[in-house]
Amino acid sequence: MERRYRLTSEGWTLTKITERVAEIFGIEKDQVVVAGKQPDRVRARSVLACWAIRDLGLTATEIGKYLGLSKSAVSRAATRGQKLIVDQSLSLNDYKRVISTPSAFAPVNIAFNMGLQSAVFVLERAEKLSFRGRRYLLELLKKNIAESDLD
């Protein structure tokens, strides 16, 4: 309750949360509320639903009207959103942009974030990665090596 009132007094509204989510996921604000099953939109709506319910205290019905979803769909989205928020350490106030990549690349991003050696380890055992996933990992490695050469 206390957090809800603090955020409201700081000017956080459903519209402002939508803008913040769009910024995090690197999509247009309008794309967050448009119906569709594209992975970025689904993740953005999920985080939006979670923050709106948990932090602003809005009901699933209110959010459903805003997003064009049923109450149960909003509830499921909020559950997915909570997992995304925890997994990616997202925050309403702290700036962190999610790198938008297909979910098949998630192991690549995790390994790469853990360090270059882990990324190489994943690359060596990349049987489960698609060709695009292996190519994406190689591009990340090349970029990292190029940046380290400049230092």
N, C-alpha and C positions, 0 to 999 in steps of 0.2 A: 504493500500500500504506500509506504513512504517513498519508495523509488518512483512509483507512478505519479505522485504529486510533484516530486522534484522535477521529473522529466516534463511534465505538463507545464510547470512554471518556467522551465527553460525553453519552452516553445515547441516541444516535440508533439507533432500531430501525426495522423496517419499519412498525410501527404508528405511531411518531412521525412518520415521513416521510409516511404516509397523512394524518395530522392536519394536517401542514404544507401538503400539496398541497390538501387540502380548504379550508384557510384561504385559500390563494392564489386558488383558483378560486371561492371563495364558495359552496361546496356542502357538504352534510352529509358527514361522514366515511364513513358507510355507503354513500353514493351513489358514492364513488370505486371501491369494490370490487364493486358490483353490475353484472351484465352489462347491456349496452345500447350503443346506437350514438349516443346523444345527444352532440352536439359537446363540451359541457363535460366530460362523463364521459370521453370518449375522450382529450381533451387532458390531463385530470388523471391518468388511468392511464398515459399516455405519459410524462409528467414523472416520475411515481412509478417507473415501470420504469427510466428512465434513471438517476435518482438511486440507486435500489437496486442496480443493476448497477455503475455507475461509482463511487459513493461508499461503498457498504457492501460491495461485492464479492460480492453474492449472485449465484447462478446464475439463468439464465432458467427453469430447472425449478422452483426454489423460488418465484420470483415468479409463475410460471404457476399453481402450486398455490394461491397466495394470491389471485390475481385470477381464477382459473378460465379461464386462457388456455393455449394450446399454447406450446411453446418458440419456435416461429417467430413466433407472434403477439407474444410478449413482445419478441423481437428487433426486429421492425418497430416496435413501440410505443416502444421505447427510442430508435430512430433518430429517430422523430417527436418524441419528448420532447427529445432533444438540440437539435433545430432550434428548438423552442419556448423552451427555456432560453436559447439564444443570442439569438434574435430579441427576446425580451421581458426579457432580462437578469434572469432569475429566480435566486434563491439560496436555499439551505436556511436560512441564518441571517438575511439581510436581509429586512425586511418590505416586500413589494410585492404588492398585490392586482391581479389581472388583471381588467380590466373585461370582463365577459362579454357579448359582443355577437355576433350572427351573423357568419360570415366575410364576408358581402357588405359589412359595414360596416368591414372592415379598412382600406380606403383612406381612409375618413372618419376613423377613429381616428388613423391615421398622419399625415394632413394636419393634423388638429386639434392633435395633440401637437407638430407642427412650428411651429405658430403660427396666429393668427387669419387672417392674409393667405393662407396656404396653404389653410386651410379654405374661405375664400371662393373661391379659385381652383378648388378641386375642385368646389364647389357650382356655379360657373358652367359647368363642363364635366361636369355630373353626368348625362350621357346614359346612362352605363353603370350608374349607381346606380339601384336600385329606388326606387319611391315611398317605401317605408319608410326606405331609406337617406338620401334627401334630407330627409325629415321628421326623422330622427334627427340629422342634421347641423345642421339649423335649430335644433333644441332645444338642442344643445350651444352653438351660437353665442349664442342668447338667454341661456342660463345664464351664459356667459362675460361677456357684456355687462352683465348684471345684477350680477354679482359685481364687475366693474371699476367700476361706478357707485357701489358701496358703499365702495370704497377712497378 
